[in-house]
Amino acid sequence: MQLFYKDIYLGDIIMTGGDFPWVHGDFIKYSEYGNFKNFFNFLVSEEKKNEDLKNIDADLFDENNWTIKNEEEIIGIFEPYISDETNKISFRYR
């Protein structure tokens, strides 16, 4: 599976399991991932701060911008949670 933000390819997902409604996997980052690193770090942070939110484009929170391509099928998801340290991803289908 491939993760996209709009038409930007961020990386590959190798499914490892799930806990409804969440799906979990390993994430293989591609070069464009670096442009989204601050956003993903904000999502997974246990200490979210309002001033950090000011530096994040609100468009990244729009669920219509996130999709997964599975072979030829394009599936809508909510914004994914990616841990930069562990390369793990969790997301929910729309």
Phi and psi in degrees as GROMACS dihedral restraints (atoms count N, CA, C in turn):
[ dihedral_restraints ]
;  ai    aj    ak    al  type     phi  dphi    fc
    3     4     5     6     1  -121.3    20    10
    4     5     6     7     1   137.9    20    10
    6     7     8     9     1   -97.7    20    10
    7     8     9    10     1   132.3    20    10
    9    10    11    12     1  -127.9    20    10
   10    11    12    13     1   141.7    20    10
   12    13    14    15     1  -110.5    20    10
   13    14    15    16     1   113.0    20    10
   15    16    17    18     1    55.2    20    10
   16    17    18    19     1  -116.2    20    10
   18    19    20    21     1  -108.8    20    10
   19    20    21    22     1    16.6    20    10
   21    22    23    24     1   -95.2    20    10
   22    23    24    25     1   121.5    20    10
   24    25    26    27     1   -84.0    20    10
   25    26    27    28     1   115.3    20    10
   27    28    29    30     1   -98.2    20    10
   28    29    30    31     1   -25.0    20    10
   30    31    32    33     1   160.5    20    10
   31    32    33    34     1  -178.2    20    10
   33    34    35    36     1  -104.2    20    10
   34    35    36    37     1   148.1    20    10
   36    37    38    39     1  -116.4    20    10
   37    38    39    40     1   128.9    20    10
   39    40    41    42     1  -109.9    20    10
   40    41    42    43     1   109.8    20    10
   42    43    44    45     1   -62.8    20    10
   43    44    45    46     1   135.2    20    10
   45    46    47    48     1  -122.5    20    10
   46    47    48    49     1   -11.7    20    10
   48    49    50    51     1   157.0    20    10
   49    50    51    52     1  -165.6    20    10
   51    52    53    54     1  -169.8    20    10
   52    53    54    55     1   164.0    20    10
   54    55    56    57     1  -144.6    20    10
   55    56    57    58     1    92.4    20    10
   57    58    59    60     1   -40.3    20    10
   58    59    60    61     1   127.8    20    10
   60    61    62    63     1   -93.6    20    10
   61    62    63    64     1     5.7    20    10
   63    64    65    66     1   -85.0    20    10
   64    65    66    67     1   144.5    20    10
   66    67    68    69     1  -117.6    20    10
   67    68    69    70     1   139.4    20    10
   69    70    71    72     1  -123.1    20    10
   70    71    72    73     1   153.5    20    10
   72    73    74    75     1  -168.6    20    10
   73    74    75    76     1   177.1    20    10
   75    76    77    78     1   -93.2    20    10
   76    77    78    79     1   144.7    20    10
   78    79    80    81     1  -118.9    20    10
   79    80    81    82     1   128.9    20    10
   81    82    83    84     1  -106.5    20    10
   82    83    84    85     1   111.5    20    10
   84    85    86    87     1   -76.3    20    10
   85    86    87    88     1   142.6    20    10
   87    88    89    90     1  -110.4    20    10
   88    89    90    91     1   173.3    20    10
   90    91    92    93     1   -56.1    20    10
   91    92    93    94     1   -35.5    20    10
   93    94    95    96     1   -70.1    20    10
   94    95    96    97     1   -16.0    20    10
   96    97    98    99     1   -55.5    20    10
   97    98    99   100     1   -38.5    20    10
   99   100   101   102     1   -55.0    20    10
  100   101   102   103     1   -30.6    20    10
  102   103   104   105     1   -71.6    20    10
  103   104   105   106     1   -13.0    20    10
  105   106   107   108     1  -114.6    20    10
  106   107   108   109     1     1.4    20    10
  108   109   110   111     1   -55.8    20    10
  109   110   111   112     1   -44.6    20    10
  111   112   113   114     1   -62.9    20    10
  112   113   114   115     1   -37.7    20    10
  114   115   116   117     1   -63.7    20    10
  115   116   117   118     1   -49.0    20    10
  117   118   119   120     1   -66.2    20    10
  118   119   120   121     1   -37.6    20    10
  120   121   122   123     1   -62.9    20    10
  121   122   123   124     1   -37.4    20    10
  123   124   125   126     1   -63.4    20    10
  124   125   126   127     1   -45.8    20    10
  126   127   128   129     1   -60.8    20    10
  127   128   129   130     1   -40.7    20    10
  129   130   131   132     1   -89.6    20    10
  130   131   132   133     1    -7.9    20    10
  132   133   134   135     1   -66.0    20    10
  133   134   135   136     1   136.1    20    10
  135   136   137   138     1   -83.6    20    10
  136   137   138   139     1   -12.3    20    10
  138   139   140   141     1  -119.7    20    10
  139   140   141   142     1    61.1    20    10
  141   142   143   144     1   -65.6    20    10
  142   143   144   145     1   137.6    20    10
  144   145   146   147     1  -124.4    20    10
  145   146   147   148     1   142.3    20    10
  147   148   149   150     1   -59.2    20    10
  148   149   150   151     1   -35.0    20    10
  150   151   152   153     1   -68.3    20    10
  151   152   153   154     1   -27.5    20    10
  153   154   155   156     1   -68.8    20    10
  154   155   156   157     1   -35.6    20    10
  156   157   158   159     1   -65.1    20    10
  157   158   159   160     1   -31.8    20    10
  159   160   161   162     1   -62.9    20    10
  160   161   162   163     1   -25.3    20    10
  162   163   164   165     1   -91.4    20    10
  163   164   165   166     1     5.8    20    10
  165   166   167   168     1  -113.0    20    10
  166   167   168   169     1   130.5    20    10
  168   169   170   171     1   -62.3    20    10
  169   170   171   172     1   124.7    20    10
  171   172   173   174     1   -60.4    20    10
  172   173   174   175     1   -25.3    20    10
  174   175   176   177     1   -61.3    20    10
  175   176   177   178     1   -25.4    20    10
  177   178   179   180     1   -67.4    20    10
  178   179   180   181     1   -22.7    20    10
  180   181   182   183     1   -88.2    20    10
  181   182   183   184     1    -3.2    20    10
  183   184   185   186     1   -78.1    20    10
  184   185   186   187     1   113.4    20    10
  186   187   188   189     1   -61.8    20    10
  187   188   189   190     1   -22.4    20    10
  189   190   191   192     1   -71.1    20    10
  190   191   192   193     1   -10.2    20    10
  192   193   194   195     1   -94.2    20    10
  193   194   195   196     1    -6.1    20    10
  195   196   197   198     1  -110.7    20    10
  196   197   198   199     1   127.2    20    10
  198   199   200   201     1  -142.7    20    10
  199   200   201   202     1   162.2    20    10
  201   202   203   204     1  -123.6    20    10
  202   203   204   205     1   136.2    20    10
  204   205   206   207     1  -105.3    20    10
  205   206   207   208     1   121.2    20    10
  207   208   209   210     1  -117.8    20    10
  208   209   210   211     1   101.3    20    10
  210   211   212   213     1    58.8    20    10
  211   212   213   214     1  -111.9    20    10
  213   214   215   216     1  -102.4    20    10
  214   215   216   217     1    -4.8    20    10
  216   217   218   219     1   -88.7    20    10
  217   218   219   220     1   134.0    20    10
  219   220   221   222     1  -107.0    20    10
  220   221   222   223     1   124.9    20    10
  222   223   224   225     1  -120.7    20    10
  223   224   225   226     1   130.8    20    10
  225   226   227   228     1   -77.8    20    10
  226   227   228   229     1   139.9    20    10
  228   229   230   231     1  -134.0    20    10
  229   230   231   232     1   163.4    20    10
  231   232   233   234     1   -78.9    20    10
  232   233   234   235     1   168.2    20    10
  234   235   236   237     1   -54.4    20    10
  235   236   237   238     1   133.7    20    10
  237   238   239   240     1   -81.8    20    10
  238   239   240   241     1   151.6    20    10
  240   241   242   243     1  -103.6    20    10
  241   242   243   244     1   117.1    20    10
  243   244   245   246     1  -122.9    20    10
  244   245   246   247     1   125.4    20    10
  246   247   248   249     1   -87.1    20    10
  247   248   249   250     1   118.9    20    10
  249   250   251   252     1   -66.5    20    10
  250   251   252   253     1   -30.7    20    10
  252   253   254   255     1   -76.1    20    10
  253   254   255   256     1   -39.8    20    10
  255   256   257   258     1  -104.2    20    10
  256   257   258   259     1   -10.3    20    10
  258   259   260   261     1    58.3    20    10
  259   260   261   262     1    36.8    20    10
  261   262   263   264     1  -103.7    20    10
  262   263   264   265     1   146.5    20    10
  264   265   266   267     1  -127.4    20    10
  265   266   267   268     1   143.3    20    10
  267   268   269   270     1  -134.8    20    10
  268   269   270   271     1   139.4    20    10
  270   271   272   273     1  -154.9    20    10
  271   272   273   274     1   167.3    20    10
  273   274   275   276     1  -124.7    20    10
  274   275   276   277     1   139.9    20    10
  276   277   278   279     1   -72.5    20    10
  277   278   279   280     1   150.0    20    10
